[in-house]
Amino acid sequence: MAELKDLSIEEFAALAASDAPAPGGGSVSAVAGALAAALAEMVANLTVGKAKYADAEEEMKEIAAKGAEIRKTLVDDIERDSESFTLYMKALGMPKDTEEQKAVRREAMQNGLKEAARVPLSVARTAAEIFPLAEAVIARGNTNAVTDGLVAAMMARTAVIGALFNVKINLGSIKDEEFRAEMEKEVSRLEAEAVEYEKRILKSSELSDSLC
């Protein structure tokens, strides 16, 4: 079967709508992040080379390069998220007839849950890097594409919060208290950062006045 990132939009949406266990919310969050990065990158590219924005030229080049890097990482994460979920599902299907088998199965399930929490947390971290890019292109990029910058910010917010939902649901079943506490701390930080960026970006844009 083709990797999720190689599917057409129509194929991916149809698979997400089916009764298949993956792709789910985690992979969709990675898609949202990849598209957010792409839009920030696009606005930067539409700014570079324009005399009107000469003062922002170098900054926009850096944003375009960073956006491309983030976009590619998140595209790869579309598959990684589904793979981590599959790992846990395989552990669920392990034999549990003897006490030894039950112990092995429990350990495999916990390892699977940890990976299923690590991957979306990584997605959230990466997607959070889009916020300053979106904020910059909205403030100093090509004004003809300001709405694209705003959509980039909102899609980044969706990617971060959506990925964190998946972290939280998996943390609830993880027995390792130290692991759980460490992850919960970062979840709270990223969640607060996403909410703060959203408020600030919307407040700074005249276009969003009627929506807030």
Kinemage of the C-alpha trace (Angstrom):
@kinemage 1
@onewidth
@group {chain A} dominant
@subgroup {mainchain}
@vectorlist {calphas} color= white
{ca met a 1} P 0.000 0.000 0.000
{ca ala a 2} L 1.207 3.519 -0.807
{ca glu a 3} L 2.389 5.727 2.028
{ca leu a 4} L -0.212 8.175 3.276
{ca lys a 5} L 1.798 11.153 2.030
{ca asp a 6} L 1.683 9.760 -1.511
{ca leu a 7} L -2.116 9.559 -1.630
{ca ser a 8} L -4.138 12.197 -3.447
{ca ile a 9} L -6.184 14.551 -1.271
{ca glu a 10} L -9.325 12.699 -2.324
{ca glu a 11} L -7.800 9.297 -1.478
{ca phe a 12} L -6.498 10.476 1.895
{ca ala a 13} L -9.853 12.004 2.852
{ca ala a 14} L -11.708 8.851 1.816
{ca leu a 15} L -9.352 6.656 3.848
{ca ala a 16} L -9.707 8.929 6.873
{ca ala a 17} L -13.499 8.671 6.513
{ca ser a 18} L -13.443 4.869 6.355
{ca asp a 19} L -13.508 2.380 9.231
{ca ala a 20} L -9.745 1.867 8.916
{ca pro a 21} L -7.956 2.616 12.229
{ca ala a 22} L -5.565 5.007 10.484
{ca pro a 23} L -5.144 7.727 9.405
{ca gly a 24} L -6.821 9.426 12.317
{ca gly a 25} L -6.608 12.721 14.146
{ca gly a 26} L -2.849 12.534 14.602
{ca ser a 27} L -2.074 12.167 10.917
{ca val a 28} L -4.667 14.813 10.048
{ca ser a 29} L -2.975 17.173 12.528
{ca ala a 30} L 0.333 16.583 10.750
{ca val a 31} L -1.365 17.398 7.431
{ca ala a 32} L -2.723 20.630 8.930
{ca gly a 33} L 0.768 21.554 10.087
{ca ala a 34} L 2.348 20.783 6.728
{ca leu a 35} L -0.206 22.998 4.988
{ca ala a 36} L 0.345 25.763 7.542
{ca ala a 37} L 4.081 25.687 6.874
{ca ala a 38} L 3.429 25.672 3.130
{ca leu a 39} L 1.279 28.802 3.358
{ca ala a 40} L 3.839 30.702 5.446
{ca glu a 41} L 6.490 29.617 2.962
{ca met a 42} L 4.300 30.772 0.061
{ca val a 43} L 3.770 34.261 1.499
{ca ala a 44} L 7.518 34.583 2.052
{ca asn a 45} L 8.199 33.511 -1.539
{ca leu a 46} L 5.633 36.032 -2.800
{ca thr a 47} L 7.501 38.742 -0.897
{ca val a 48} L 11.045 37.957 -2.032
{ca gly a 49} L 12.158 39.949 -5.067
{ca lys a 50} L 9.577 42.713 -4.649
{ca ala a 51} L 11.127 46.194 -4.389
{ca lys a 52} L 8.361 47.295 -2.035
{ca tyr a 53} L 9.524 44.715 0.523
{ca ala a 54} L 13.286 45.091 0.067
{ca asp a 55} L 13.814 45.665 3.795
{ca ala a 56} L 12.248 42.276 4.557
{ca glu a 57} L 14.036 40.380 1.758
{ca glu a 58} L 16.546 38.450 3.856
{ca glu a 59} L 14.049 37.686 6.593
{ca met a 60} L 11.573 36.309 4.047
{ca lys a 61} L 14.248 34.128 2.451
{ca glu a 62} L 14.995 32.641 5.864
{ca ile a 63} L 11.286 32.093 6.529
{ca ala a 64} L 10.826 30.355 3.168
{ca ala a 65} L 13.740 28.018 3.923
{ca lys a 66} L 12.518 27.280 7.457
{ca gly a 67} L 8.965 26.758 6.214
{ca ala a 68} L 10.171 24.224 3.657
{ca glu a 69} L 12.086 22.332 6.348
{ca ile a 70} L 9.069 22.211 8.674
{ca arg a 71} L 6.728 21.248 5.839
{ca lys a 72} L 8.868 18.266 4.847
{ca thr a 73} L 9.180 17.079 8.449
{ca leu a 74} L 5.429 17.204 8.998
{ca val a 75} L 4.703 15.426 5.719
{ca asp a 76} L 6.875 12.557 6.970
{ca asp a 77} L 5.047 12.686 10.314
{ca ile a 78} L 1.757 11.872 8.571
{ca glu a 79} L 3.021 8.302 8.187
{ca arg a 80} L 4.899 8.203 11.489
{ca asp a 81} L 1.759 8.914 13.475
{ca ser a 82} L -0.164 6.069 11.859
{ca glu a 83} L 2.800 3.725 12.349
{ca ser a 84} L 2.955 4.513 16.073
{ca phe a 85} L -0.744 3.715 16.459
{ca thr a 86} L -0.275 0.463 14.539
{ca leu a 87} L 2.505 -0.518 16.960
{ca tyr a 88} L 0.091 -0.260 19.874
{ca met a 89} L -2.630 -2.165 18.007
{ca lys a 90} L -0.184 -5.001 17.336
{ca ala a 91} L 0.609 -5.175 21.046
{ca leu a 92} L -3.103 -5.438 21.820
{ca gly a 93} L -3.290 -8.487 19.591
{ca met a 94} L -0.460 -10.360 21.313
{ca pro a 95} L -1.312 -13.664 23.059
{ca lys a 96} L -2.341 -13.518 26.728
{ca asp a 97} L -2.939 -17.149 27.629
{ca thr a 98} L -0.180 -17.435 30.235
{ca glu a 99} L 1.107 -15.053 32.910
{ca glu a 100} L 4.368 -14.694 30.997
{ca gln a 101} L 2.508 -13.801 27.802
{ca lys a 102} L 0.382 -11.302 29.698
{ca ala a 103} L 3.490 -9.616 31.110
{ca val a 104} L 5.121 -9.408 27.678
{ca arg a 105} L 1.893 -8.047 26.214
{ca arg a 106} L 1.543 -5.411 28.963
{ca glu a 107} L 5.095 -4.203 28.395
{ca ala a 108} L 4.581 -4.062 24.615
{ca met a 109} L 1.342 -2.131 25.109
{ca gln a 110} L 3.054 0.398 27.372
{ca asn a 111} L 5.897 0.827 24.886
{ca gly a 112} L 3.347 1.271 22.109
{ca leu a 113} L 1.443 3.879 24.108
{ca lys a 114} L 4.640 5.791 24.820
{ca glu a 115} L 5.495 5.904 21.129
{ca ala a 116} L 1.907 6.866 20.303
{ca ala a 117} L 2.379 9.827 22.674
{ca arg a 118} L 5.899 10.761 21.558
{ca val a 119} L 5.049 11.085 17.868
{ca pro a 120} L 2.137 13.540 18.178
{ca leu a 121} L 4.125 15.518 20.751
{ca ser a 122} L 6.858 15.814 18.139
{ca val a 123} L 4.223 16.955 15.624
{ca ala a 124} L 3.007 19.607 18.074
{ca arg a 125} L 6.563 20.826 18.725
{ca thr a 126} L 7.296 21.116 15.021
{ca ala a 127} L 3.974 22.773 14.197
{ca ala a 128} L 4.547 25.326 16.976
{ca glu a 129} L 7.609 26.533 15.062
{ca ile a 130} L 5.242 27.846 12.375
{ca phe a 131} L 3.718 30.526 14.621
{ca pro a 132} L 6.621 33.009 14.472
{ca leu a 133} L 6.878 32.454 10.711
{ca ala a 134} L 3.182 33.172 10.216
{ca glu a 135} L 3.358 36.180 12.506
{ca ala a 136} L 6.285 37.594 10.534
{ca val a 137} L 4.737 37.156 7.079
{ca ile a 138} L 1.471 38.700 8.298
{ca ala a 139} L 3.347 41.719 9.684
{ca arg a 140} L 6.025 42.248 7.036
{ca gly a 141} L 5.186 40.033 4.072
{ca asn a 142} L 3.354 40.746 0.836
{ca thr a 143} L 0.100 42.407 1.898
{ca asn a 144} L -1.733 40.818 -1.028
{ca ala a 145} L -1.231 37.455 0.704
{ca val a 146} L -1.980 38.473 4.280
{ca thr a 147} L -5.000 36.160 4.445
{ca asp a 148} L -2.754 33.233 3.528
{ca gly a 149} L -0.550 34.131 6.482
{ca leu a 150} L -3.591 34.207 8.744
{ca val a 151} L -4.734 30.801 7.509
{ca ala a 152} L -1.189 29.508 8.131
{ca ala a 153} L -1.459 30.641 11.753
{ca met a 154} L -4.894 29.082 12.259
{ca met a 155} L -3.843 25.802 10.630
{ca ala a 156} L -0.740 25.732 12.834
{ca arg a 157} L -2.975 26.194 15.864
{ca thr a 158} L -5.146 23.280 14.707
{ca ala a 159} L -2.049 21.129 14.161
{ca val a 160} L -0.651 21.826 17.630
{ca ile a 161} L -3.900 21.441 19.582
{ca gly a 162} L -4.997 18.438 17.513
{ca ala a 163} L -1.691 16.646 18.040
{ca leu a 164} L -1.840 17.384 21.770
{ca phe a 165} L -5.291 15.800 22.013
{ca asn a 166} L -3.637 12.586 20.816
{ca val a 167} L -0.829 12.915 23.342
{ca lys a 168} L -3.311 13.372 26.189
{ca ile a 169} L -5.476 10.385 25.307
{ca asn a 170} L -2.432 8.102 25.278
{ca leu a 171} L -0.899 9.518 28.463
{ca gly a 172} L -4.025 8.515 30.346
{ca ser a 173} L -3.133 4.826 29.953
{ca ile a 174} L 0.625 5.071 30.581
{ca lys a 175} L 1.774 3.699 33.951
{ca asp a 176} L 5.232 5.332 33.991
{ca glu a 177} L 4.555 8.357 36.214
{ca glu a 178} L 7.866 10.098 35.484
{ca phe a 179} L 7.334 9.774 31.727
{ca arg a 180} L 3.757 10.984 32.054
{ca ala a 181} L 4.660 14.000 34.208
{ca glu a 182} L 7.397 15.103 31.826
{ca met a 183} L 5.097 14.828 28.823
{ca glu a 184} L 2.215 16.602 30.580
{ca lys a 185} L 4.496 19.526 31.379
{ca glu a 186} L 5.401 19.992 27.723
{ca val a 187} L 1.791 19.516 26.622
{ca ser a 188} L 0.747 22.384 28.894
{ca arg a 189} L 3.529 24.612 27.578
{ca leu a 190} L 2.724 23.977 23.920
{ca glu a 191} L -1.006 24.375 24.503
{ca ala a 192} L -0.525 27.736 26.211
{ca glu a 193} L 1.863 28.871 23.479
{ca ala a 194} L -0.630 27.988 20.734
{ca val a 195} L -3.480 29.830 22.449
{ca glu a 196} L -1.311 32.901 23.088
{ca tyr a 197} L -0.056 33.069 19.490
{ca glu a 198} L -3.593 32.700 18.166
{ca lys a 199} L -4.852 35.584 20.310
{ca arg a 200} L -1.921 37.818 19.421
{ca ile a 201} L -2.059 37.150 15.690
{ca leu a 202} L -5.813 37.651 15.475
{ca lys a 203} L -5.598 40.821 17.539
{ca ser a 204} L -2.894 42.240 15.258
{ca ser a 205} L -4.910 41.754 12.076
{ca glu a 206} L -7.578 44.190 10.943
{ca leu a 207} L -9.130 41.417 8.847
{ca ser a 208} L -9.886 39.357 11.934
{ca asp a 209} L -11.625 42.178 13.850
{ca ser a 210} L -15.083 41.057 12.774
{ca leu a 211} L -14.333 37.433 13.700
{ca cys a 212} L -13.119 37.948 17.243
